[in-house]
Amino acid sequence: MPQERIIVVDFGGQYANLIARRIRDLGVYSEIKLPESPVNEYKGAKGIILSGGPNSVYEGNAPKIEKKLLELGIPVLGICYGHQLLAYSLKGNVERGEKKEYGIAELDIVRENELFKGLDKRQIVWMSHGDTVSKLPEGFEIIGSTKNCKISAMGNSEKKIYGVQFHPEVVHTKKGMKILENFIKISQCKRTWSMDNFLEGKIEEIKKQVGVKKVLVLASGGVDSTVCLAILSKALGPDKILAFHVDHGFMRKNEAKEVRKALDKLGYCKLQIIDAKKEFMEALCGIINPEDKRIMIGELFLIVKDKKLKMLNMNPEEWVLCQGTIYPDTIESARTKHADKIKTHHNRVEQIIELIEKGHLIEPLEMLYKDEVRKLGKKLGLPEKILWKHPFPGPGLAIRVLCSNGELEEAILKTEKLAEKKLKGTGYKGKILPLKSVGVQGDSRTYRHAVLLSGKLDWEKLGQISTKLTNEIFNINRAVYSVEPQKVDSIELIEGKLTEERVSLLRNADAIVREELEKNKIYYEIWQCPVVLLPVKVNGKKEAVVIRAIESTEAMTANFYRMNPKILDKIANRLMKLKGISAVFYDVTNKPPATIEWE
């Protein structure tokens, strides 16, 4: 184990692994421990970082730390929940804040200190919290404040213990890496760690895991599974690798053909495309709940895989399964002990967990983020077209076709009146969409309504309003802007199941959006652009589509993309010509509080 190391204590935060990754990016080895780890395991560590988490520190079942950990004389940095836990453990006070903060905030540095050394007095930071430190522990002083959170940062310079309510590890905190670099200096760590040997180490690991067996890869054709194939090919040779591409009927236009062409050209494996459209549609056509839908899809992948193995007379005992799972999939599926489940990814259903525990499945990329996978892919010589292909979820369009039985789950009139009150004087009108989407707020899952905004297109103003409404109205976790029609008189929830007709409609809409992004040379400016079909009537006509264009680096946080209005108008005009589309909305929510996908 390297002598120079910083330990990240994981309280179930969405960004715990990201903190460790950022520390390694800065040249210091970092490892993750759970709060239950004994204090003696911290021996020799140069610094300790307490991560965020979904709990409230004052709850009886919330994870805590031994006070001895804060008495080791090792520098400590608490982030979000970790910041609150420091205050709580040292006899300060934490309570639910009057206003929540999700997204960008302005931090004023109110006192010079080592943690913020070299920074301007005002900083752009990224918040995701509902609780707040309301009273400092003894010996601490306020070193940073925002408009809604007086104790946004605190420190005890003598003991070298600091806490920040915001997340320095995400890219949206502009000087976050400088703050983490300052903590490394406070910890007196030598920056000698390098990730250059990651590939070589991973190749040796794969050889040991696989042994004399062969590897079966579930390949989507996206960057993650393709990088997996490249590593496996380097470690084992293409003759020991077979890939199944399952065409479940929810792919993008011409996707299966494009995948075959690309993978055949690369030559990493033998490839078989399985036509499973009928099995998937029959199993999913009556499912409304998005979580049930995701779990069913994950289980069907394994059923189809096993059926194909049997058809080919392949002995399952001679094969190891491989997936291109990356870290955001695992954390959002509550793979770590204290994490909240945001949504079950198809590659994290119970049967997959059982295979992992039995040693029958390998995931070479499970601790990496998308940007790291792309760097690895570049090192392995993958073409740019694959490296920068927009991410596409395993369940495909099935989770982008929102479903409904046509019955409202709750009254939304009260929420709509509250939104109207908040919008007074802004020049925008707001209506609550009569359906819900998934969000992530304070490291916890939310399933709440979106507000539809109508008015003049002004991205900056829309972004500010989106942040305000999602921060201040409990039942809202997402905001969308009405591109067409500009005036929305009525929205009505209708019955909408997963049917071939609806999937085909969305596939055509998705193809239009992708074509226009490429034609207008903005495809690579956008990290991902889901197109979502909503079962709603707008002004008496059905249905509506939402364009969810975002900018991101690692998918843990994201900003909505400010698209050129002329390009957006072109896209909207083409979409409105599709039979069955009555409205085009544009998602103006960051992550958090909304996830990238709606389901």
SELUMNU-585124 format. One record per residue: residue in three letters; x, y, z of N, C-alpha, C, O in turn. Coordinates in steps of 0.2 Angstrom, whole numbers, plus 5000, padded with zeros to 4 digits. Example, Ala and Ser with C-alpha at 12.3 -4.5 7.8 and 13.67 -1.06 7.14 Angstrom:
ALA506649725039506249785039506649845039507149835042SER506449895035506849955036506450005039506750065040
END
This chain:
MET500449945000500050005000500450065000500950075004PRO500350114996500750174996500750215002500250215006GLN501350245004501350275011500950345010500650355015GLU501050375005500650445004499950425002499850414996ARG499450435006498750425004498250465008498350475014ILE497750475005497150505008496550455008496450425003ILE496250455013495650405014495050445013494950495017VAL494550425009493850445008493450405012493350345011VAL493050435017492550395020491850405017491650455016ASP491550345015490950345010490350335014490250285017PHE489950395015489350395018488750385014488150395015GLY488850355008488350345003488250394998487750394994GLY488650444998488550504993488650484986489050434984GLN488350514982488350504974489050514972489250494967TYR489450554975490050584973490650554977491250574976ALA490550504981491150474986491750454981492250474983ASN491550414976492050384972492450444968493050434966LEU492050494966492250544962492750584966493250614963ILE492650594973493150624977493850584977494350614976ALA493850524978494450484977494750484970495350494970ARG494350484965494650494959494950564958495550564955ARG494650614960494950684959495650684963496150714961ILE495650654969496350654973496850614969497450644969ARG496650564966497150524961497350564955497950564953ASP496850604953497050654947497550704949497950724945LEU497550714955498050764958498750734960499150764963GLY498750664959499450634960499550604967500050584969VAL498950594970499050564977498550504977497950504975TYR498850444980498450384980497850394985497950424990SER497250374983496650384988496250314988496250284983GLU496050294994495650234994494950254998494950305002ILE494450214997493850225001493750175006493850115006LYS493450205012493250155018492550175020492350235018LEU492250125023491550145026491650175033492150165036PRO491150205035491150235042491250185047491550195053GLU491050115046491150065051491850045052492050005056SER492350065047493050035047493350055054493250115056PRO493750015057494050035063494550085062494850095057VAL494650125068495150185067495850165066496250195063ASN496050095068496750075066496850075059497450065057GLU496350065055496450065048496650125044496850135039TYR496650185048496850245046497550265047497850315046LYS497950215050498650225052499050235046499050205041GLY499450295046499850305041499550355035499850375031ALA498850365036498550405031498750475032498850495038LYS498850515027499050585028498450635028498550695030GLY497850615026497250655026496650615026496650555023ILE496050645028495450605028494950655025494850715027ILE494550625021493950665018493250625019493250565018LEU492850665022492150635024491650655018491650715017SER491450605015490950615009490250645011490150645016GLY489950655005489250675006488850615007489050555007GLY488150615008487750555009487050585009486850635010PRO486550535009485850545008485450555015484850575015ASN485850545020485450545027485450615030485850665028SER485150625035485150685040485550665046485450615049VAL486050695048486550675053486150665060486350625064TYR485550705061485250695067484750635068484450625073GLU484650605062484250545062484650485066485250475066GLY484250445069484550395073484950335069485450315072ASN484750325063485050275059485550305055485850265050ALA485750365055486150395050486950375052487050365058PRO487350355047488050335048488450395052488350445050LYS488850375057489250415061489950395060490150345057ILE490350435063491050415064491250415071490950445076GLU491750375073492050375080492450445081492750465076LYS492250475086492650535088493350535088493750575087LYS493650465089494350455090494650475083495250495082LEU494250465077494550485071494750555070495250575066LEU494350595074494550675073495050695078495250745079GLU495350645082495850655087496550625085496950625089LEU496550605079497150565077497750615075498250605074GLY497550685074497950735072498050735065498550765062ILE497650695061497650695054497250745051496650755053PRO497450785046496950835043496350805040496350755037VAL495750845041495150815039494750865035494750925037LEU494450845030493950885026493250855025493250795023GLY492750885028492050865027491750895022491750955021ILE491450855017491050885011490350865012490150805013CYS489850915012489150905012488950875018488950905024TYR488750815018488550775024489150775029489050775035GLY489750765026490350765030490450825034490650825039HIS490250885031490350945034489850945040490050975045GLN489250925039488750925044488950875049488750895055LEU489150825048489350775053489950795057489950785063LEU490450835054490950865058490650915064490750905070ALA490150955061489850995066489450965071489450975077TYR489050915069488650875074489050835079488950835085SER489650805077490050765081490450805086490650775091LEU490550865084490950915088490550965092490751015094LYS489950945093489450985098489251045094489051095098GLY489251045088488851105084488151085083487951045087ASN487851115079487151105078486951105070487251145066VAL486551055068486351045061485551035061485251005065GLU485251075057484551075056484351075049484651095045ARG483651065048483451075041483451145039483151185043GLY483651155033483751225031483051255029482651225027GLU482951325030482351355027482351355020481751345017LYS482851355016482851345009483351295007483951295010LYS483251255002483651205000484151234994483951284991GLU484651204993485151224988485351164984485651124986TYR485151174977485351114972485551154966485151194963GLY486151144965486451174959486951234961487251234966ILE487051274956487551334957487351384962486851404963ALA487951404966487851454971488451494971488951474969GLU488451554974489051594975489251594982488851614986LEU489851574983490151574989490651634990491051654986ASP490451664996490951724998491451695003491251675008ILE492051705002492551685007492651745012492851795010VAL492451725018492451785023493051785027493151835031ARG493451735027494051745031494651705028494551645025GLU495251735028495851695025495951635028495951625034ASN496151585024496251515027496651475022496651495016GLU496951415024497351375020496951335015497251325009LEU496351325017495951285012495751325006495751295000PHE495651385006495451425001496051474998495951524995LYS496651455000497251494998497251504991497251454987GLY497351564988497451574981496851584977496851594971LEU496251584981495651594977495351664978495551704983ASP494951684973494651754974494151754979493951694981LYS493951804981493451814987492751784986492451764990ARG492551784979491951754977492051694973492451704968GLN491751644974491851574970491151544968490651554972ILE491151514962490551484960490651404962491151374961VAL490151384966490151314969489551284967489051314965TRP489551214969488951174967488651144973489051104977MET488051154975487751134981487251074979486951074974SER487051034984486550984984486350964991486550914994HIS485951004995485850995002485151025004484951075001GLY484850995009484251015012484451045019484151085022ASP484851005023485051025030485651075029485951085024THR485751105035486251155036486551155043486251145048VAL487151175043487551185050487251255052487351305049SER486951255058486651315061487051345067486951405069LYS487551305069487951325075488651295074488651235073LEU489151335075489851305074490051265080489851285086PRO490451215079490751185085491251235088491451275085GLU491451215094491951255098492651255094492851205092GLY492951315093493551315090493551325083494051335080PHE492951325080492851335073492651405071492351445075GLU492751425065492551495063492251485056492451445052ILE491851535054491551535047492051555042492351605043ILE492151515037492651545032492351555025492651585020GLY491751535024491351545018490651545019490351505023SER490251585015489551595016489151605009489451635005THR488551575008488151595002487551625005487451635011LYS487151655000486551685002486051645006485751675011ASN486051585005485551545008485851495014485451465017CYS486551505014486851455019487451495022487951505019LYS487351525028487851565032488451525033489051545032ILE488351465036488951425037489051375031488951315032SER489251395026489451355020490151325020490251275017ALA490551355024491251325025491451345032491351405034MET491851305035492051315042492751285043492951235039GLY493151305048493751285049494051295056493851335059ASN494451245058494851255064495551245061495851185061SER495951295060496551295057497151265062497551235059GLU497051265068497451235073497451165072497951125072LYS496851135072496751055071496751035064496750975063LYS496751085059496751065052496151025050496150975047ILE495551045053494951015051494451065048494351125051TYR494251045042493851095038493151065036493151005035GLY492651105035492051075032491751125027491751185028VAL491551095021491251135016490551105014490551045013GLN490051145014489351125012489351105005488951065003PHE489751135000489651124993490151064991490451034995HIS490151044985490550994982491151014978491051034972PRO491751014981492351034977492550984971492851004967GLU492250924972492450874968492150874961492350844956VAL491550914960491250914954491450974950491751024952VAL491450964943491751014939491351084939491651134937HIS490751084941490351144942490651194947490451254947THR490951164952491351204957491951224953492451184953LYS491951294951492551314946493251304949493651284945LYS493351314955494051304958494051244963494451244968GLY493651194962493551134966494251104966494451084972MET494551094961495251054961495751094965496151064968LYS495751164964496151204968496051194976496551184980ILE495451184978495251174985495551104987495851104992LEU495451054983495650984985496450984985496750954989GLU496751024980497451034980497751064986498251044989ASN497351114989497551144995497551095001497951105005PHE497051055001496951005006497550955006497750935011ILE497750935000498350894999498950925002499350895006LYS499050995001499551035004499551035012500051025015ILE498951045014498851045021498950975024499250975030SER498850925020499050855023499750835022499950785024GLN500150885018500850865017500950805013501450765015CYS500550795008500550735004501050744998501050794995LYS501450694997501850694990501450674985501150624985ARG501450704979501050694973501450644969501750664964THR501450584971501850534967501450474964501750434960TRP500750474964500350424962500250444954500150494952SER500250384950500050394943499550344941499650284943MET499150354936498650314933498950284926498550244923ASP499550294925499850274918499850204918499850174912ASN499950164924499950094923499250054924499249994925PHE498750094924498050064925497950014920497749954922LEU498150024914497949974908498349914909498049854909GLU498949914911499449854912499149814918499149754918GLY498949854923498749814929498049784928497949724930LYS497649814924496949784922497049724918496649674919ILE497549724913497649664909497849604913497549554912GLU498249614918498549564922497949534926497849474928GLU497549584929496949564933496449524929496149474932ILE496349544923495849504919496149434917495749384918LYS496749424916497049364915496949314921496749254920LYS497049344927496949304933496249284934496049224936GLN495749334933495049324934494749274929494349224931VAL494949274923494749234917495049164918494649114917GLY495649154919496049094919495949054912496149084907VAL495748994912495648954906495048964902494948934897LYS494549004905493949014902493949064897494449094895LYS493349064893493249114888492749174891492449164896VAL492749224887492349284890491749294885491849304879LEU491149304888490549324884490349394886490249414892VAL490349444881490249514883489549534880489349514874LEU489149564884488549594882488749664879488849714883ALA488749674873489049734870488449774867488049754862SER488449834869487949884866488149914860487749944856GLY488849924859489149964854489350034856489550064852GLY489150044862489350114865490050114867490450064866VAL490350164869491050174871491250124877491750104877ASP490850114882490950074888491150004886491649974887SER490649974883490749904881491249894875491549844875THR491349944871491849934866492549944869493049904867VAL492649984874493249994877493449924881493949904881CYS492849894884492949834887493249784882493649744884LEU492949784876493149734871493849744869494249694868ALA494049804869494749824867495249794872495749764871ILE495049804879495549784884495549704884496049674885LEU494949674884494949604884495349574878495749524879SER495249604872495649584866496449584867496749544865LYS496649634871497349644872497549594877498149574877ALA497149584882497349534887497249464885497749424887LEU496749444881496649374880496649354873496749294871GLY496649404868496549384861495849384859495449354863PRO495649404853494949394850494649324850494049324850ASP495049274849494849204849494449184855494049134855LYS494649214861494349194867493749234869493449234875ILE493549284865492949324866492349324861492449324855LEU491849314864491149314860490749374863490649384869ALA490449414858490049464860489349454858489249434852PHE488849464862488149464860487849534860487949574865HIS487549564855487249624854486549604854486249584849VAL486149624860485449614860485049664857485049724860ASP484749654851484249704848483549694851483149654849HIS483449734856482749724860482149764857481649764860GLY482349804852481749834848481749904851481249944849PHE482149924855482149994858482750034856482950084860MET483050014851483650044849483550114845482950124842ARG484050154844484050204839483950184832484050124831LYS483750224828483750214821484350184818484850214818ASN484350124815484850084812485450064816486050054814GLU485350064823485850054828486149984827486749984827ALA485749934826486049864826486549864820487049834821LYS486349884814486749884808487449924810487949904808GLU487349984813487950024814488449984819489049994818VAL488149954824488549914829488949864826489549854827ARG488549824821488949764818489449794814490049764814LYS489349844810489849874805490449894809491049884807ALA490349934815490949954819491349904822491949904822LEU490949854825491349804829491649754824492249724826ASP491349734819491749694814492349724811492849694810LYS492349794810492949824808493549824813494049824811LEU493349834819493849834825494149764826494749764828GLY493749714825494049644825494249624832494649584833TYR493849644837494049634844493749564846493949534851CYS493249544843492849484845492449454839492449484834LYS492149394841491649364836491049394839490949404845LEU490549414834489949454836489349414834489349394828GLN488849414838488149384836487649434838487649464844ILE487249454834486649504835486049454836485849414832ILE485749464842485149424844484549474843484449524846ASP484049444839483449484838482949464844482649404844ALA482849504849482449494854481849544855481549554860LYS481649574849481149624850480449594852480149624857LYS480249534850479649514852479649494860479149514863GLU480149464862480149444870480149514874479749514879PHE480549564872480549624876479849664876479649684881MET479549664870478949704869478349664873477949704876GLU478349604873477849564876477849574884477349574887ALA478449574886478549574893478449644896478249654902LEU478549694892478549764895477949804893477849854896CYS477549784889476949824886476449844891476149894890GLY476449814897475949834902476249864908475849884913ILE476949874908477249904914477249984914477450014909ILE477050014919476950084919477550114924477850154922ASN477650084929478150104934478850104931479050044929PRO479250154931479950154928480450114931480850084928GLU480350104938480850054941480749984940481149944938ASP480049964939479849904937480149884930480349834928LYS480049934926480249934919481049914918481249874915ARG481449954922482149944922482349874924482749844921ILE482049854930482249784933482049734928482449684927MET481449734925481249684920481749684914481849634911ILE481949744911482449744906483049714908483349674904GLY483349724914483949694916483849624916484349584914GLU483349594919483249524919483149494912483349434911LEU482849524908482749504901483349494897483449444893PHE483849534898484549534895484849464897485049434893LEU484749444903485049384906484649324903484949274901ILE484049324903483649274900483749264893483849204891VAL483849314889483949304882484649284881484749244876LYS485149304885485849274884485849204886486149164882ASP485549184891485549104893485149064887485449014885LYS484649094884484349054879484749044873484748994870LYS485149104871485649094866486149044867486349014862LEU486449044873486949004875486748924874487148884871LYS486148914876485848844875485748834868485948774866MET485548874864485448864857486048844853486148804849LEU486648884856487348864853487648814856488248794854ASN487348774861487648714864488248734868488748704868MET488248794871488848824874488748804882488248814885ASN489348784885489348764892489448824896489948854896PRO488948844900489048914904489648904909489948964910GLU489848844911490348844915491048864912491548874916GLU491048864906491648874902491748954900492248974897TRP491248994902491249064901491149104907490849084912VAL491449164906491449214911491049274908491249294902LEU490549304911490149354908490549424909490849434915CYS490449474905490849534905490349594903489949584898GLN490349644907489949704906490349764906490849764909GLY490149814902490449884902490249924907490149984906THR490049904913489749944919490249994921490849984921ILE490050054922490450114924490250134931489650114933TYR490650174935490450194942489750224943489350204947PRO489550274938488850304939488350254940487850264943ASP488350194936487850144936487850114943487250104945THR488450104946488450064952488150114958487750084962ILE488350174958488150214964487450234963487050234968GLU487150244957486450264957486050204958485450214960SER486250144958485950084959485950064967485850004969ALA486250104971486350094978486850034979486649994983ARG487350024975487849974976488249974983488449924986THR488350044985488750044991488350054997487750064996LYS488550035003488150025009487650075011487050065012HIS487850135011487450195013487150235008486850285009ALA487250215002486950254996486250244995485950184997ASP485850294993485150294992485050264984485450284980LYS484550224983484450204976484150254972483550274974ILE484450284967484150334963483750304957483150314956LYS484050244954483650204950484050144948484650144949THR483750084947484050024946484350024938483950024934HIS484950024937485250014931485149944928485149894933HIS485049934922484949864919485449814921485349754922ASN486049844922486649804923486749794931487349774933ARG486249814935486349804942485749774945485549784951VAL485349724942484849694944485049634949485649624949GLU484649604953484849564958485249504955485749474958GLN485049474950485449414947486149434945486549394945ILE486249504943486949524941487349524948487949504948ILE487049544953487449554959487649484962488149474964GLU487149434961487349364962487949334958488349304961LEU487949354952488449334947489149364950489649324950ILE489149424952489749454954489949424960490549404961GLU489549404965489749374971490049304970490449284974LYS489749274965490049204964490649204959490949154958GLY490849264957491449274953491349254946491849234942HIS490749254944490549234937490449294932490349284926LEU490649354934490549414930491149464932491349474937ILE491449494926491949544927491749604924491349604919GLU491949664927491749724925492449774925492549804930PRO492849774920493449804920493449874921493949904924LEU492849914920492849984920492350004926492250064926GLU492249964931491749984936491850034940491450064944MET492550054941492750114945492850174941493150224944LEU492750174935492950234931492350274929491750244929TYR492450334927491950374924491950384917492450364914LYS491450414914491450414906492050444903492350424898ASP492250504906492850534903493450494904493950494900GLU493550454909494150414910494050354905494650334902VAL493450324904493450274899493650304892493950264888ARG493450364891493650394884494350394884494650384878LYS494650424889495450424889495750354888496250354884LEU495450304891495750244890495650214883496050184880GLY495050234880494850214874495350244869495550214864LYS495550304870495950344865496650304866497050304861LYS496850284872497550254873497550184869498050164866LEU496950154868496850094865496750094858496750044854GLY496750164855496650174848495950164845495950154839LEU495450174849494750174847494650234842494950294844PRO494250234837494150294833493650344836493350324841GLU493750404835493450464838492650454837492350474842LYS492450424832491650414831491350374837490850384839ILE491750324839491550284844491650314851491250314856LEU492250344852492450374858491950434860491750444866TRP491650474855491250524857490550514855490150564855LYS490350454854489650434853489250454859489450444865HIS488650484858488250504864488050444868487850394865PRO488150444875487950384879487150364877486750414876PHE487050304877486350274876486250224881486650174881PRO485750234885485550184890485450114888485150104882GLY485650064892485549994890484749974888484649944883PRO484350004892483649994891483350034885482850024882GLY483750074882483650114876482950154876482850184882LEU482650154871482050204871481450184876480950214877ALA481550124878480950094883480950134889480350144891ILE481450164891481450214897481350284895481250324899ARG481350294889481250364886480450374884480250434882VAL480150314883479450324882479050314889479050264891LEU478850374891478550374898477850344897477550354892CYS477650304902477050274902476550294908476750324913SER475950284906475450304911474750274910474650254905ASN474450264916473750234915473250284915472650274915GLY473450344914472950404913472650434920472250474919GLU472850404925472650424932473150464936473650444936LEU472950524938473350574942473450544949473050514952GLU474150544951474250514957474150554963473950534969GLU474150624962473950674967473750734964473850754958ALA473450774968473250844966473850884964474250894969ILE473850924959474450964957474251044957474651084956LEU473551054959473351124959473751174964473951224962LYS473851144970474151184975474951194973475151254974THR475251144970475951154967475951214962476351254962GLU475451204957475451254952475351324954475651374952LYS474951334959474751404962475451424965475551484965LEU475751384969476451404972476951424967477251474968ALA476951384961477451404956477251474953477651514951GLU476551484952476351544949476551604953476751654951LYS476551594960476751644964477451664964477651724964LYS477851614963478551614963478751654956479251684955LEU478351644951478551664944478251734943478451764938LYS477851764948477651834947478151884946478651884949GLY478051924940478551974939479151944934479551984933THR479151884933479751854929479651854921480051854917GLY478951864920478851864912478651794910478551784904TYR478651744914478551674913477851654916477751664922LYS477551604912476951574915477151494917477651474913GLY476851464922477051404924476451354924475951374927LYS476551294922476051244923476351174925476951164923ILE476051144929476351084932476151024927475651014926LEU476650984925476550924921476250874925476450864930PRO475750844923475350794927475650724927475350674926LEU476350724927476750654927477350674931477550734932LYS477750624933478350634937478950604934478950564929SER479550634936480150604933480650594939480550624945VAL481150554938481650544943482150604944482350634939GLY482350614950482850664952483350644957483250584960VAL483850684958484350664964484450734967484750774964GLN484250734974484350794978484550774984484350734988GLY485150804986485450794993485650714993485650684998ASP485850684987486150614987485550564988485650514989SER484950594987484350554988483950554982483950594978ARG483550494981483050494975482450534976482250534982THR482250574971481550604971481150574965481450554960TYR480550584966480050564960479550614961479050604964ARG479650674957479150724958478950754951479150734945HIS478550804951478350844945478850884942479350914945ALA478750894935479050954932478651014931478051004930VAL478951074930478551124929478651154922479251154920LEU478151164918478251184911478251264911477751294913LEU478751294908478751364908478651394901478851364896SER478251444900478151474894478251554894478151584899GLY478551574889478751644889479351654884479451614879LYS479651714884480251724879480851684881480951664886LEU481151654875481751614876482351654879482651694875ASP482551644885483151674888483451624892483251614898TRP483951584890484251534893484451544900484351514905GLU484851604901485051624908484551634913484551604918LYS483951664910483451674915483051614916482851604922LEU482951574911482651504912483051464917482751424921GLY483751464917484151424921484051454928484051414933GLN484051514929483951544936483251524939483151504945ILE482751524935482051514937482051434939481651414944SER482351394934482351324936482651304942482351264946THR483151334944483551324950483151354956483051314961LYS482751404955482351434961481751394962481651374968LEU481451374957480851334958480951264961480651234966THR481551234959481651164961481951164968481951124972ASN482251224970482551234977481951244982482051224988GLU481451284979481051314984480351274984479951294989ILE480151234979479551204979479651124980479951094975PHE479451094985479551024987479350984981479750934980ASN478750994978478550944973478850944966478550914962ILE479250994965479551004959480350984959480751004963ASN480550944954481250924953481550934946482050924945ARG481050964942481250974935480851034932480351044934ALA481251074927480851124923480951114916481551094914VAL480451124912480551124905480251184902479751214905TYR480451204896480251264892479851244886480051194883SER479251274885478851264879479151294873479051354872VAL479451254869479651284862479151294857479051344854GLU478651244857478151244852477551194855477651144857PRO476951224857476751294855477051344861477151314866GLN477051404859477351454864476751464869476951484875LYS476151454868475651464873475251404874475051364870VAL475351384880475051314882474451334887474451364892ASP473851314884473151334888473051274892472751284898SER473151214890472951154894473451094893473751084888ILE473551054898473950994898473550944901473250944907GLU473450884898473050824901473450764900473650744895LEU473450724906473750664906473350614903472750614904ILE473650574898473250524895473550454896474050444898GLU473150404894473450334895473950324889473850334884GLY474550294891475050284886475450224889475850224894LYS475450164885475850104886476450104882476450144877LEU476850054883477450044879477150004873477149944874THR477150034867476850004861477350014856477750054856GLU477349974850477749974845477650044841478150074839GLU477050064841476850134838477150194842477450234839ARG477150194848477450244852478250244852478550294851VAL478550184852479250174851479450204845479950234844SER479150184839479250204833479250284832479650314829LEU478750314835478650384835479250414838479550464836LEU479450394844480050414848480650404844481150444843ARG480750344841481350334837481450384831481950404830ASN480850404828480950454822481050514825481450554822ALA480850534831480950604834481650604836482050654835ASP481950554839482650544841483150554835483650584835ALA482950524829483350524823483350594820483850624818ILE482750634821482750704818483250744822483650784820VAL483150734829483650774833484350764832484750814831ARG484550704832485250684831485450704824486050734823GLU485050704819485250724812485350804812485850824809GLU484950844815485050914816485650934820485950984818LEU485750894825486350914829487050904825487450944825GLU487050844821487650834817487650884811488150914809LYS487050894808487050944802487351014804487651054800ASN487151034810487251104813487951104817488151154820LYS488351044817488951044820488951054827489451084830ILE488451034831488451044838488450974842488350974848TYR488450924838488350854841488950844846488750814852TYR489550864845490050854850490150904855490550894860GLU489750954854489651004860489250984866489351004871ILE488850934864488350904868488550844871488750794867TRP488550824877488750764880488250704879488450654877GLN487650724879487050674878486450714877486350774879CYS486050684873485350724871484750674871484550654865PRO484550644876483950604876483350644874483250704875VAL482950604870482250634868481750594871481750534871VAL481250624874480850584879480150594876479950654874LEU479750544876479050554874478550554880478550504885LEU478150604881477650614887476950594885476750614880PRO476650554889475950534887475450594890475050584895VAL475450654886475050704888474750744882475050744877LYS474150764883473850804878474050874879473950904885VAL474250914874474350984875473951024870473851014864ASN473551064873472951104870472551054866472351074860GLY472351004869471950954866472150904861471850864859LYS472850904860473150864855473650824858473950844864LYS473850764856474350724859474950714854474850724848GLU475550684856475850684862476350744863476450784858ALA476850744868477350794868478050754868478050704871VAL478550794866479250764866479650814870479550874869VAL480150794874480550834877481250824875481450764874ILE481650874873482350874871482750884878482650934881ARG483150834879483550844886484350844884484650794885ALA484550904881485250914879485650934885485450984888ILE486150904887486550924892487350924891487550894886GLU487650954895488450964895488650924902488350944907SER489150884901489450854907490150824905490350824900THR490450794911491050764910491050694912491250654908GLU490750684918490750614920490050594922489950534925ALA489450624921488750614921488550614929487950604930MET488950634933488750634940488450704941487950714945THR488650754938488350824937488250844930488650814926ALA487750884929487650904922487350974922486950994926ASN487451014916487151074915486751064909486951034904PHE486151094909485751094902486051134897486351184899TYR486051114891486451144885486051204883485451194881ARG486351264882486051324879486051314872486551344869MET485551294868485551284861485451344858485051384860ASN485751354852485651414848484851414846484651364843PRO484451464847483751464846483551454839483051414838LYS483951474834483851454827483851384826483451354822ILE484351344828484351274828483851234831483551194829LEU483651264837483051234841482451244837482051194837ASP482351294834481751314830481651264824481151234823LYS482251244821482251204815482051134818481651094815ILE482351114823482151044826481451044828481150994826ALA481251094831480551094834480051094828479551054828ASN480151124822479751124816479751054813479151034811ARG480251024813480250954810479950904814479550864812LEU480050914821479650864826478950874825478550824826MET478650934825477950954825477650924818477050914818LYS478050904813477750874807477650804808477250774804LEU477950774813477750704814477050694817476850724821LYS476750644814476050624816476050604823476350554824GLY475650634827475650614834475950654839475950654845ILE476350704836476750754841476350824841476250854835SER476150844847475850904847476150964851475951024851ALA476750944854477150994857477850974858478050914858VAL478351024858479051014859479251054865479151114865PHE479551014870479751054876480551044876480850994873TYR480851084880481651084881481751084888481551134892ASP482151034891482251024898482851074900483351084897VAL482651114905483151174907483351154914483451204918THR483451094916483651074923484351044923484551014918ASN484751064928485351034929485350974933484750954935LYS485850934933485950884938486450894943487050904942PRO486250894950485550894952485250954951485551004949PRO484550954952484150914955483850854951483450814953ALA483850864944483550814940484150764937484650784937THR483950704937484450654933484450674926483950704923ILE484850644922484950654915484350624911483950654908GLU484250554913483650524910483050544914483150554920TRP482450544911481850554915481650494919481350504925GLU481750434917481550374921482250344923482250294926
END
